[in-house]
Amino acid sequence: METSKPPQANQIYDSSDIALGIERLAQGLAQRHPELSGLGLVGVHSGGDLLVRRVEGAMARALGQKRLGLAKGLVDISFYRDDWSRLTQVPTLRDTIIPWDVEGRNIVLIDDVIFTGRTTRSALEAIFSLGRPAQVELAVLVDRGHRELPLQPDLVGLILQTQRSESVNVFLHEDPSQDHALLEPDKYQE
């Protein structure tokens, strides 16, 4: 009797693709915010910290500067999820670390992948629980479509056509040459 193997994940982006996506985000942000005043970058846990640092570094290069020193933070969406009753395991709780006042600040929310928009909604709720920013923009490395909420990114690094049942996972490393993204088929069953 033959047993079928589970579908394999395929690499869809390598380190050069991811570097290009980060560069596109940085160029767009540098054009939108050349003055940088009052700008804060907020990444979504868990990979948001490294992605925010990479985007800030690429922005500095785009603006011809060595360092920008922008206000940076991380947001944990665990308490703002709308799918608690559907989860098979408890999500890992992490600290929201935004060590500056969000009130009146221009914030760029940065995430690796946008899918349904529910993570973005949760992140916005987490940010607004801390105060009322002047503006929040959304920058995502990979837009894979299939929105369930009326949320669209302001800036996108890479666009990927996917099936709804697939999963996209971005892996960023301290060594950027190790970065990659995988497409896993049939992860989500309807």
C-alpha positions in Angstrom: 0.0 0.0 0.0 1.4 3.4 -1.0 1.2 6.2 1.4 1.1 9.7 0.0 3.8 12.1 1.1 2.7 15.4 2.4 3.2 18.3 0.0 6.7 19.8 0.1 7.4 23.5 0.8 9.0 25.2 -2.2 11.4 28.1 -2.0 9.8 31.0 -3.7 12.2 33.8 -2.8 16.0 33.7 -2.2 18.1 36.3 -0.4 18.4 38.5 -3.5 14.7 38.6 -3.9 14.1 39.5 -0.3 16.8 42.2 -0.5 15.1 43.7 -3.5 11.7 43.7 -1.7 13.3 45.5 1.3 15.0 48.0 -1.0 11.6 48.7 -2.6 10.0 49.4 0.8 12.9 51.6 1.9 12.9 53.6 -1.4 9.1 54.1 -1.0 9.4 55.2 2.6 12.4 57.5 1.8 10.3 59.2 -0.9 7.3 59.5 1.4 9.2 60.7 4.4 12.4 62.6 3.3 12.3 64.7 6.5 11.9 61.7 8.8 10.5 64.0 11.6 8.1 62.3 13.9 8.4 58.9 12.1 8.3 55.7 14.0 8.7 52.2 12.6 6.8 49.3 14.3 7.3 45.7 13.4 4.9 42.9 14.0 6.3 40.1 16.2 7.9 37.7 15.6 10.1 38.6 12.6 9.4 42.3 12.8 12.5 43.3 14.7 14.9 42.2 12.0 12.7 43.4 9.2 12.4 46.9 10.8 16.2 47.2 11.2 16.8 46.1 7.6 14.2 48.6 6.3 15.7 51.4 8.3 19.2 50.5 7.1 18.1 50.5 3.5 16.3 53.9 4.1 19.5 55.4 5.4 21.3 54.3 2.2 18.5 55.6 0.0 18.8 59.0 1.8 22.6 59.0 1.6 23.0 58.8 5.4 25.0 56.5 7.6 22.3 56.0 10.2 18.8 57.3 10.7 18.2 56.6 14.4 14.4 56.4 13.9 12.1 55.4 16.7 11.5 51.7 16.4 9.2 49.3 18.2 7.6 45.9 18.1 3.9 45.0 18.6 2.5 41.7 19.8 -0.9 40.9 18.4 -1.7 37.9 20.6 -4.3 39.7 22.8 -6.0 41.3 19.8 -6.6 38.2 17.6 -10.1 37.4 16.6 -9.5 33.6 16.2 -8.8 32.5 19.8 -11.6 30.0 19.7 -10.2 28.4 16.5 -6.6 27.9 17.7 -5.3 24.5 18.4 -2.4 25.8 20.5 -1.9 28.9 22.7 0.1 31.5 20.8 3.4 32.6 22.2 3.0 35.8 24.1 5.7 38.5 23.6 6.0 42.0 24.8 4.9 44.9 22.9 7.9 47.2 23.0 7.2 50.7 21.8 9.4 52.9 24.1 8.1 56.2 22.8 4.7 58.0 22.8 2.6 57.0 19.8 0.3 60.0 20.3 0.5 62.3 17.3 3.3 60.2 15.7 3.5 59.1 12.1 3.9 55.3 12.3 4.8 52.8 9.6 3.6 49.4 10.6 5.9 46.8 8.9 5.1 43.1 8.4 6.6 40.3 6.4 3.4 39.0 4.7 -0.1 40.3 4.3 -2.8 37.7 3.7 -6.3 38.2 5.0 -5.6 41.5 6.8 -6.5 40.1 10.2 -2.9 40.4 11.6 -2.8 44.1 10.4 -6.2 44.7 12.1 -4.9 43.2 15.3 -1.6 45.2 15.1 -3.6 48.5 14.6 -5.7 47.7 17.7 -2.6 47.1 19.7 -1.0 50.4 18.6 -4.2 52.4 19.2 -4.5 50.9 22.7 -1.3 52.9 23.4 -2.6 56.3 22.0 -3.7 58.0 18.8 -1.1 58.3 16.1 -1.3 61.1 13.6 -1.1 58.5 10.8 -0.4 54.8 10.3 1.0 53.5 7.0 1.4 49.8 6.2 4.5 48.4 4.5 4.7 44.7 3.8 7.5 42.7 2.3 5.1 40.2 0.5 1.5 40.7 -0.5 -0.1 37.4 -1.3 -3.7 38.6 -1.7 -6.9 37.0 -0.4 -8.0 39.9 1.9 -10.9 39.3 4.2 -10.8 42.9 5.5 -10.7 46.2 3.6 -7.0 46.7 4.4 -4.4 47.4 1.7 -0.7 48.1 2.2 0.7 51.5 1.3 4.0 50.0 0.2 4.7 46.5 -1.0 8.1 44.9 -1.6 7.0 41.8 -3.5 3.7 40.6 -4.9 3.0 36.8 -5.0 -0.1 35.1 -6.5 -1.1 32.3 -4.3 -3.9 29.9 -3.7 -5.9 30.6 -0.5 -4.9 27.2 0.9 -1.2 27.8 0.6 1.0 29.4 3.3 3.9 31.8 2.8 6.7 31.9 5.3 9.5 34.4 5.3 12.8 33.5 7.1 15.1 36.4 7.9 18.5 35.8 9.4 21.2 37.9 11.0 23.2 37.0 7.8 21.1 38.3 5.0 22.5 35.8 2.5 20.6 33.1 4.4 17.2 34.9 3.9 14.5 33.0 2.0 10.8 32.5 1.7 8.8 29.2 1.3 5.5 28.4 -0.2 3.8 25.5 1.6 0.9 24.0 -0.4 -2.4 23.0 1.2 -1.7 24.4 4.6 -5.1 25.8 5.2 -8.1 23.6 4.5 -11.3 25.4 3.7 
